[in-house]
């Protein structure tokens, strides 16, 4: 196993040019500073050190990128499917070749533990391979004959699209959005999260090294109120795919209204894991701990509410406290680390503010509930017990390694609590009663539900939420439904009757 010192040494080598040159925008296949000359700093949450300077793009940069994407669109749209498939596979090959570099840079940039980021880089390659193989059939449609017409459908790429990605697992989530857009035949303007810009540029460089034509994939760094808003309002951008907070999704929808933007939103979650008395409690405990404390709790599908049936609540919670207190917190490049620092000091303040909220509302902090040290953004994995469903800690997305336990007596009560939030992204149900699982999942308000399992992603399946958790679905053919337009063509079969107007009698 690679040691922390070995990882730090290789990280320094990988970041050498980044620290010297900074992270520039990529427009029309060329690196460029922001038109204004403005920059901002990317800072590691590990120790507060400056990683590099980043071009701070604005409306002028977005306009140049959108025009480059528009100019490149016809040739990319019309590229033979076999060539598109081959190119996307070459991108996947190069991601795998640079997987260690991507993982180390991402861990340093975000604070995520290397044990998870190494897999995230490889999942990014898998995303490209999956959609590469689907690209040749992206335009396939149906034949729907009638008595008078042979009706056929096909799909065509919508045009240049804007993709705005978040700071948690940014590399993998960027591939999740960009790979299907390219496979569909769209060109892209990508605005990465300002808190984690490094691997987004590495990914775009990989694509161009693999032979992607200039202008097909453009990257503009910057803040949401500047670059992000300009992207959502630009008339040449036909759709916006966004992953992030629900409030930001609402703002993007308003900003894109004048240009009738198609939108796909993957937003927040306050996801329940519901544990019934008849469940396999050992496996349920493993899954509950993993789905809230892995990735520092900074994941939209985290199971941040534990609903546990009263008859097993005391024993299950006691075992849970023991597990939470044993989670290994440390440097994200240390292979032993399970939880690293949160992304930024502002986010650290947000997460830790809920410790006071919990106490004020009458809950108990059964584990954690404190910051660690002063240098980085470290916080102890935290567990709230004695909570009610109406408390803020049970209603609001904290987006950190914080779990709230709520007991319930009956299936009906569990369902009421589970559905009693603004969100509806994911749900996890633990029971060995098949009929109960069928009843419960049918009425649970969530876009994705796993029974007797943690979140196990299968790429052909739809990914997305309901209520304040989003609009639309990713994955498989659902991605193409967003990035492509349906087209119907009807061919007359013979001389069917056509009504005649204005003909002399």
C-alpha positions, 0 to 999 in steps of 0.5 A: 500500500502506498504510504502518505509520504509517497503520495505527497511526493507524487502529488508535488510532481503532478501539481508542478505545472499547475502551480506554475501556470495556474488553471486557465480556461479552455476555449476553442481548443486554446488555453486562455486567461480570463478576458478581464485578467482576474484570477482566484485561488484554489486552496486545499482544505487539508492545510489551507495552502494555495494550490494554484491561481485559477482564471476567473471567467465572466460573461465575455469568456462564456460568450467566446466559449458558447460561440466556439461550441456553436461553431464546432457543433455541425461537424461534431453532430455529423461525425460518423458514429463509429468515429465518435465511439472510438474517440470516447474510448480513447478518452477512457483509456487516457483517464485510466492511464492518469488515474493516480494523478487524477485521484491525488489531485482531487483528494488534495483539492477537495479533502476527499479520502484517497481510498474513494477518489482512486475509484472515482477516477476509474468510474469516470473512465467507465462512464466514458466507455458506457456512453461510447458504446451507446453512441452508435444507437443514440439516434435510433428511433421507432417505426409507428405505422398507421393506415395512411402513413409510415411514421418513424422517429429519430433523435438529433442532438439538441446543440451546444449545452452548458454543464455546471458541476459541483465540488464533491467528487467533481471529476466523476460527476463531470464525466457523468454529464459530459460523456453522454452529451458528447456521445449524443453529438452535443458540444459542451461549455463546462463551468466547474465548481470554483472550489475544485477546479483542478481535475476538470482541466485535467479531464478536458486536456485528456479529451483533447490529447485523445483527438477531440476537435477544438471547440467541442469541449470548452471549460470556463472557470469562475463563480456562479453569479458571474460565469454561471449566470452568463452560461444559463442566460446565453442564447446559443446554449440550448440546455443546462445540466446542473448538479448542486444545491436546490436553491441554485437550481431554482435560480438557474431555472429563472435565469434560463427562462427567457431563452426557454432553456431545457434543464436537468437538475440533480439537487439536494437530498435528505435521504432516509435509511429505514431499518425495520425490526426484521432486517439483517441488522449487521448489514443494515448497520454497515450500509447506514454508516457507509452511506453517510460517513463515506465521502465526508458525508458530502454526497447528494445520496447520503443517508442522512436520516436513520429511521429505526424501529423502536424495538431495536432502536436502543441496541442499534443506536448503541452499536452505531455510536461505537462505529461512528467513534471508531471512524478514522479521520486524517490526511486524505492522502493517507490510505488508512483515512476514512474521513478527511477535511470538508471542502472549505472553511465556509462549509465547515462553519455551515456543518458545525453550526448544526451542532448548536442547532441540535442542542437548542432543539433538544437532541443529543450529540451522541458522537462527534459534534466538534471540529478537529484542530485549527489548520484544516477543515476537519470535523468529527463524524457526528451522530444526533439522537433523541431527534424528532422529525420536525427538527431542523437537523431532520429537515435540512440538508447538512451535507457533511458527516452528520447522521440524525436518528429518529425512532418509529413504531409502525410502517405508516409512521416510518413512511410519514417521517420519510416523506415529510421533507422537501427532498426526494432523491434517494431512499434505503429500506431494510426489511426481510418482508417482501410485501412490506418492501413492495408497499413501502417503496411504492409510496416512498417519495424518492427517485431512487430506492435501494432495498437491503443495499447501499447505493450501488450504481448501475449505469443503465438505470435512471438517476435523479430525484423528485420534489426539491431534489431535481428534474430529469434523469441521468443514465442509459437512454435517459441521458440521451432523452435530455441531450437530444430532440425527438423528431417525427417523420411521416411518409404517406403510403398512398392516396389517402383523402386530403380535405379540399378547401377553396376548390370550385364546385 
